Amino acid sequence: MDNKIRLSSDLNQNIELLNQYLPIKKSFDVIGRELIIGQNTKAYLVFIDGFAKDDIMLWILEVLQSLSVGDLTNNAIEILMNKKIGYIEVERSYDIEQIRSMILAGAVGLIVDGQDEGIIIDAREYPVRSPEEPELEKVSRGSRDGLVETIIFNTALIRRRLRDPNLIFEITTVGKRSKTDVVIAYLDDLADKKLLNEIQNKIDKIDVGALVMAEKTLEELLIKKHWYNPLPQVKFTERPDVVAAHLMEGHIAIIVDTSPSIMLLPVTMFHFTQHAEDYYQNILVGSFYRWIRFLGMLSALLLPPLWLLLVQNKELLPEFLRFLGPNDEYTLPLFVQLLLLEFGMDLLRLSSIHTPNALNTSLGIIGGLILSDLAIKVGLFVPETVLYIALAAVGTFATPSLEFALAIRIFRLLLLIMTGVLGVWGFAGSLLVIILITFTSRSFKNGKRYTWPLFPFRWKPLAHILFRMPIPKIGEDKKDN
C-alpha cells in the first residue's frame, strides 16, 4: 500500500501542502515564488536562498517565462523536462516528502497548475573551500589536494584517481532532522560483500536526530566498544590519494557530508603506523622512515614509565646503565614530576588548539622552553624528567594517526601511574592489560583481528608493514593479503 502524500492537479492545494511541510513564510531563506508561464499558466517555485545557483536559476526563469500557450499541454511536465529545461539533473516526482527532502538539501522544486507531478531541479551549489593539503597529513612530495566539507567534491576527487566502473558510491541519508548525506564507497570486485552488507544494514537501522559531529557521531553509532578501550577501530583520512589506495586494497570508505574526513574500514593496528610519505620516497628511505616511526611510537608508550621503573629499582640496572637517574637531590618524587609534566604537555597541546595561528609559535616557545627551564631552575623538576617526557611527546607527534597517538597517550599514563604506585608489579600488570585490550580488539564486527598479520601470524603481509615494498611487489603479493 502506497502511503505517500501525493500532489494534486490544483496548484493552490499544492501550495498549501508545501507551506505545511516547509517553513516558507516563517524562515527567510526558504523562498516560494509564484510565476506565470506559457502566458497564462500559474506555477510555483520553491528553493533555499544560498543554495540555488543564480546563473542557472536566471536561465531557467527566462525559459519558463518565454513559453507559449501551445508548449503547455496535458503532458506539460514531460515537455518541460525533455524539451524546455535543458538542465542535466532534473527529475519528476509526485511525492511531497521527496520534494521536501530535495528542497531542504538545496534543490529547486517547480509545481505547475493542472499537473499532479512536480519537477525537481538539482541546481544547488554548496559553500565550499578550496581542496587544500590537510594539516595532519602533510607530505614533502606528492599531491597537495585534500578533501573538503562538500560530499560531491570528495567523490569527484576519489573518482579522478580511480576511473574504474567498479567504483561504486551508494548514497543514503542519516538523521531524522539533519537528513545528512552519507556515501558508502567501495570497489565492487574487491570489497568484502559480507562486510558491505553489514555496514549497509547498520547504517539503515540508525535512529538518531542528527549527525552533530558528522563522521565521529556515525562511527560511535556503527561501532559499539567498551569505554576502557581507547584504540581507534576505524581510520580517518583527509587525503583522496589515501582513500583511493585503501579502496584498491578492498577497504570500504564512508563519506559524510559537511566533513572533510573519510572513514576507512576494516583496519588493523598497523594501518595507523603507515603514512603517505613512505610511498612518496624511494624504497630505502620509505623503510627507514617507517622504522623511525615505529621507534618513536614505542618511545611514546614506554620511555617515561620504563625510565621510572629502572630508576626506582636500580638493582635491576646493569653496570653500564647505572648513570640513569638524577644524581642531585630533588624536592618532588620523580613519579609526581612525571605526572605534572604529562599534565603540562596536555595543557600545552589544548592551549595550542585554541590559540590563533599567529600566536602558536610564541606559545610553543613559552611552554616548551621558558617554563620548563624555569621549573628546573627553581627545583620543581630535574632535567631528566623533562627530557623523557619531551622524547615521549615527540614520539606521539610522529604517530600518523591522531586517534592512535591519543590511545598511546592514555596507555602511557596508565603505565606511569601503575609503575609509580606498585613498582615492577604495576608496570608488568598494566602492560599485560594493554596487551589484552589490543589482542581482544577487532577492526569491525566479524572482521580481522586488530593485531593481524602479527597474530595470527602472516609473514608476507607483515613484511609489507615492516618494510616499504616496491609497488610491483605489492601487486604480486596482494592475493596473500
N, C-alpha and C positions, 0 to 999 in steps of 0.2 A: 504493500500500500504506500502510495506517494504522499508523504505528509508535508511536502514543501509548499510554502506560500507562494502562489503564482501571481504574476502581473495580470491585470485585466486589460481590455482594449480601451478603457476610459482613462484618459490622461489625468483628470482631476483625482480619480480614485488612486491612481499610481503615485501622484504627488503626495497625497495624504498618507499613503503607506510608507513612502520614503521618509516623510517627516516623522513618522512613528519610529522608524528604525535608525534614523540618523539625526543628530542634533543640528539640523540645518539652520534653524532660527535662533539657536542658543549659543553655538560655538562660531566665532567669527571666521574661522578658517575653513569651515565646511560650507561650500557655496552651492546654491541651487539657482540656476538661471533659466528663465522661460524664453523660448525662441519661437520665431515664425520661420518655417522653412517651406519651400515649394510654394511660396506666395501666400498661402492661407492655411497651412497645416501647423498646428501647435506642437512644440517639442520641449523637452525639459533636460537640461544638462546639469549633472552633479559631479563635483570634484573637490579635492582638498587643495586649498591655496598653498603653494610652496612645493607641491609635488608635480603638478602638471607642467609640461614643457610649454613655455609661452609661444615659441615659434610654431610648434606643431598644432597647438590649440587655435592659434590665429588662422592657420591654413585651413583647418577643419571647419571653423566657423564660416570662413569665406566660401568654402564648397557648399556647406549646408544652406546658407542663406541665398546662394545663387541658383538653387534648384528651381526647376519649372514645375507646373502643376502635373504634367504628364510623367514626371520622374517618380512620383509617389503614388503607387497603385496598391492593390491588396498585398503585393509582395514587396512592400516598401523596405522592410528590414533586409531582405536578400539583395535588393537593388543597391541599397546604401552600402552594404558590406562588400559586394562584389564589383560594383562599378563606380561608386562615388567616393567612398572613403578609402583612398588608396594608401592606407597605412598598413604596416606589416602585421602588428599584433592587435587584432580585433577578434572578438568572439560574440556570439549571441547567447542570451540566457533569459529564461522566464522565471528563474528562482530569485526571489528578493533577497534571500540570505547570501547567495553567491554574489549578487550585485553589491550588497552592502560590504561584504568582506573585501571585494576587489577595490571598491572606492576608498575604504579605510586604508588599504595597502598602497594607495596612490594612483590607481587607475581612474578613468573618466567614464561615467555612466550616461548613456543617452536613451531617453524614453520618448517615443513618438506616439501622438494621438492616433487611436484606431488600431494600434498594434499591441498584441499581448506578449511581445518579447522586447527586451532591451538590448542595446549594443554596449559592450564593454571595450573601451579603447585603452590599451596599455601604453599611454603616453606619459608615464611617470619618470621623474628624474630626481633621485635622492641626493641630498647634500653629501659630498664625498671629498676626502682629502687625497692628495697625490700618493701613489704607491711607493712610499719611501722605505729605505732599508730599516728593518726593525732594530731597535736599540739593543735588545737582549741577544740577538743572533747575528752580529756583525761578522763579516769575513774580510780578510785582506785582499782577496781576489775572488771574483765571481759576480753574479747578478746583484743589482742594487735595488730591485723592486721588492716590495713587501705587500702582504695582504692588507686590506682596508676594512672599513666597517660596513661596506655595501656588498651584499651576498653575490649579486650578479657579476660584479667586477672580480670577485675572488674566484668564481667558477671560470671566468674568462682567462684569468692568469694561469689557472691549472690547465685548462683546455689548450692554451697556447703551447704548453710543454708536452702535452700528451694528445696528439691528434689521432686518437685511436677510437674507432667506432664502438669498442667495448667499454669505453669510459662512460659510466652512467651516473647522472645526477638525479636522484629521486628527491622531490620536494614535498614537504608536508608543513603543517602549522602546529605549534605547541603553545598552550596557554589560552584559557577561556577569555581573558581580557586582552592580553598583549597580541595574540594571534601571530606569534613570532615565526618567521620562515626558518625552517630547519632543512638542510640538504644532507642526504647521505650519498657520499661519493665512493665509487669502487670500480675496479676493472672486472667486468662480468666473467671473464675467463680465468681470473686469478684469485678472486676473493672466495673465502670460505662461506658457502651458501648457508650452512647451518648457523654460523655466527651472524651472518647478514640477516637472516630471518629473526633471530633472537633480538637483535638490535631494533629491527623494524617493529616487532611486537611490543618491545619495551617502550619505544617512543610513542606508539599508538595508544598505549594504556596510561600514559602520563596524565594525571589530573591535577592541574595547578593553574592558578590565576594568571601568572606571568613569569617569564624567564627574566627576573630582575637583573641578575648578574650574567646574563647570556649563557655562554658555554660552560661556565663554572656551575651555575644552577642546574643546567642539563646534566652535567657529569654526576652531581650528587643525587639526582633523580634516577639516573641509569644504574649507577654502581653503589650498592649498599655495602659499606665496610665498617669494621669496628673502629670506634673512636680512638683507640690507643694505637692504631696503625697509621703513621704519618706518610707512608710510602705512596707516591702517586701511582695510579693504576691506568692512567691514560697519559699520552704525551701531547703537549700543546706546542704549536709552532706558528710563527707568523711569516714563514718563508714559503712561497709557492713551489720552489725547487725541492724543498724537503718533503712537501706533501706529495709531489709527483714521484719522488724516489720511493716513498713508502707505499704508494699505490702500486708501483711496479713490483713491490715485494709481496703483494697480496693483502696489504692492510686496508682498513676501511676508514674513511675520513668523514667527520661530522662537522658541517659548517653551519654556524648560527648567525643569522642576520644581526647587525649592529655590533659585531665583534670582529676584530682583526685576527683572532686566534682560532686555529682549526684543531679539533680534537682527533687524535690518531689512536687507533686500537685495532687488534690487541697489541700490547707491548710487554717487554720483559725489562728487568732492571738494567740490562746492558744497553737498551735503546737510549737511556738517559746519559750514557757516557760518551756518546758519539756526537760529532758536530760537523756541519758542512765544510768547515775549514780543512778537515782531514782530507777531503776529496778534491779540494781546490789547490792542494800542494802535491808534489810528487810523492811516490810511494814511501821512500825512506823518511822524508820529512813528516809525512802524514802519520806514519807509525810512531815516530819519535814524539810528536805532539800528543798522540793518544796515550803513550806510556807516561809522559809528564803529567797528563791529566789524571790518569789512574793514581799516580803517587800523590798528587795534590788532594784528591778525594779521600785517600787513605789518611793523609795527614790531617785533613779536616775532621775526620772521625776520631782518630786515635791519639794524636800527638799530645794535647794537653792532659787527658786522663792518664795516658801511659807515663808521661813525664812525672806527674804527681805520684803515681804508684811507685815508680822507681826511687824517687826522692824520699818518700815516706818509708821505704823498705830498702835501705842502702845495702843490706846484706844480700839482696838479690842481684846487685850490680857486680859485673866482672871488674877486674882491676882497671882496665883501660877506660871504663865509664864512670869512675869514681869522681870525676870532675863535675858531674851533673849535680845541680842543686846549688843554692846560694851559700857562699862562704861567710858572708857578713850576717849580723843579727837583723831580724826583721820584726816589725810590730804585729802585723796581722798574720794569721795562719795562711799557708800557701793555698789551701783549699778555698778560703774566703776570698783571697786575692783573685784567684781564677774566676770565681763566680761573679765578683764585682766587675771584672774585665769583660766577661761574657755579657753581662747586663749593659755595660757601657758600649760594647760593639753593636748590640741590637738597638740600643737607643740612638746611636750614631746613624745606623742604617735607616731607621724610621725617620729620623730628622732629615736625612738627605732626600727621602721621598717627598717630604712636604716642603722642601726648600726650593725656591726658584733656581733655574739653571745658572743664572748669573752669579749666585752666591754659593753654589755647590762646591766650587774649588776652595773657597775660603773656609767653608765648614769642614772639608776634609783636612785642610792644614791645621785648623784649630783642634779638631778632635783627634787626629792621628798623631800629631807631633807635639803641639804645645801642652795639651792636657796630660798626655802620658809622660812627657818629660818632667812636668811639674809634679806629677804624682810620685814619680821615682825620687825626685829631689827632697820632697817633704817626708819620705819614708813610708808612704802608703803602700807602694808596690816595690818589688825587686825587679831588676831588669829582665830576668829570665821569664817571669810570668808574662810580662808584656810581649816578649819575643815569641813565645809559643802560642799565645792567643792570636798574635798577628799572623803567624805562619798558618794557623788553622783557618783564619779568616781568608787568607789568600787562596788556600785550597778550596774553600767554599765558593769563592768567586770564580774559580777555574772550572767549576761544575757547569756543563752546558745548560742543564735544565734547572730553572729556579725552584720548581717544586721539589725536585730530588735534592737540591742543595739544602733546602729548609728541613727536609726529612733527616738528612745527615746532621744538621744542626741540632735537632731535637734529640737524636740518638747520642750525640756527643755530650749534651747536657745531662742525659741520663747516666752515661758512663762516669762523668765527672762527679756528680752528686753521690752516686753509689760508691765510687772509689774513695771519695773524701770521708764518707761516713763509715764504710765497712772494710776499707782497705782491699787486700787481694781478693777476698771472697766477694766483695761488692763489685769489683771490676769483672771477675770471671762470671758472676751471676748475671749482671746486666749485659755483658757480651753474649751470653747464651740466650737471653731474652731477645736481643736484636736479631740473632741468627734464626731463632724460631719464628719470629714475626716475618722475616724475609722469606724463609723457606715455606711457610704456610700461606703466603700471599699468592694470588693468582692475577694474571693480567686482565681477565674478564671471566665471567661465569662460564665454566666448562672450557676455558681457554688453556693455553700453555702455562706451565709453571712460571713463576716470576723469576726463578733462577736459571731457566733454560737459556743456553745449552750447557751450563756448568753442571746443573743437576735437573733432570737426567743428563748425563754426560754425552755430548756430541762433539767430536773433535773438529770437524770441518767448519761448522757454524761458529764454534768458539774461536778458531783461528782467524776467522773474518772479523771477530770483535777485538781480539788482541792485536792484530796487525792490519794495517791498511792495505788491502789486497788490490792488485791490478784489476781494472774494470773487466777485461776479458775473462779473468779467473773467476770473478764474481758470477758472470753469466754461466760459466761451465758448472760451477758448484751450486747454482741456485736450486736445482732439484733436490739437493740434500738438506736445504733449509726448511 
